Amino acid sequence: MTDLAAPVARRRAPRLLDRSPLAQLVLVRIRAFFREPSTVFWSFGFPILLTIALGIAFRSRPPEPVRAAVIEGPGAEAVRAALAADPGVAAEILPEPAARTALRTGRAALVVVPGDPPTYRTDPTRPESRLARASVDDLLQRAAGRADVFRPADARVTEPGARYVDFLVPGLLGMNVMSAGMWGIGWVIVEDRQKKLLKRMVATPMRRSEWLLAFVIVRLFFLVVEVPVLVGFAMLAFDVPMRGSWLALGGVAVLGALAFSGLGLLVASRARNTQTVGGLINLVMMPMFILSGVFFSSDNFPRAMQPAIRALPLTALNDALRAVMNEGAGLAGVWAQAALLAAVAALAFGLALRFFRWS
């Protein structure tokens, strides 16, 4: 009996899998993904193209020379000659109106009015203007006979982790995780609802939780491909560091995907048409695009805004990804960000399951 029962059990296993609503829903979503070339491009191609463009635009280059304008008149040539002693300073003698225009338009970081002593015209709101003042003043003070007490030694250090591209790649990864969760889930659900496809799902032998869970499983399935592709490309093309473990990076990415998949389900739980859900998705995403440190540090915003910015899930995701990749942090080192993402995921899934409707 045992020998005869074994083949029967083996034949039944595929049938049970075929009758599993969750398995069938996952397969349907995977097939639908690959049938849309634009979806494949936005998930894999666009982040790589953006990395290439911004990585080239902000590649490591020698520092630009400090540009100074010297107002023409008595003593102008002596000032220009003193500044020419440093190849890092580019000085040009200009008439006063032209010098004023150069300072206003940014072609010059500082204007020197020759005299005894000289006058520096600067824009204190521009960091390069303050740097130009320090460099120009140092050169003119030395030309006037100042003797330095000592001459320090310079040790120039440049290593991966401090460049803009090293800051950028984790932000692009976080942005991609957010966009895929919001658009790839929220938009698709509402589009099916608008086409009356969800009503047909009600008649099938499945639970609402299974249908929603299928979207999340598919999202995690593609995340396993997205993260190595983007990070691996950045490591090969731009020598972006990976100081932490891939396990920690994967754990953070999974928590981020769960959080934004939950938010995508939540915004789609009641929306009746794609116009409505598109507005809701942008309402959720746009503040995080600006505030959460995708392309520049969120520390640039006022201190009073920092508690609200730190509470955003994309800020937590980007900070955790950068900590793992650039600083070598483990999961224990990003526990606060991980806890925030897990809380957002749990709350969003619970609310989505509570408020979801088929029509």
Sequence and secondary structure as in RCSB ss.txt:
>XXXX:A:sequence
MTDLAAPVARRRAPRLLDRSPLAQLVLVRIRAFFREPSTVFWSFGFPILLTIALGIAFRSRPPEPVRAAVIEGPG
AEAVRAALAADPGVAAEILPEPAARTALRTGRAALVVVPGDPPTYRTDPTRPESRLARASVDDLLQRAAGRADVF
RPADARVTEPGARYVDFLVPGLLGMNVMSAGMWGIGWVIVEDRQKKLLKRMVATPMRRSEWLLAFVIVRLFFLVV
EVPVLVGFAMLAFDVPMRGSWLALGGVAVLGALAFSGLGLLVASRARNTQTVGGLINLVMMPMFILSGVFFSSDN
FPRAMQPAIRALPLTALNDALRAVMNEGAGLAGVWAQAALLAAVAALAFGLALRFFRWS
>XXXX:A:secstr
 HHHHHHHHHHHHHHHHHT HHHHHHHHHHHHHHT HHHHIIIIIHHHHHHHHHHHHT       EEEEEESSTT
HHHHHHHHTTSTTEEEEEE HHHHHHHHHHTS SEEEE SSS EEEE TT HHHHHHHHHHHHHHHHHTT   S 
         TTSSHHHHHHHHHHHHHHHHHHIIIIIIHHHHHHHTTHHHHHHTSS  HHHHHHHHHHHHHHHHHH
HHHHHHHHHHHHH     S HHHHHHHHHHHHHHHHHHHHHHHTT  SHHHHHHHHHHHHHHHHHHTTSSS GGG
S GGGHHHHHTSHHHHHHHHHHHHHHH   GGGGHHHHHHHHHHHHHHHHHHHHH    
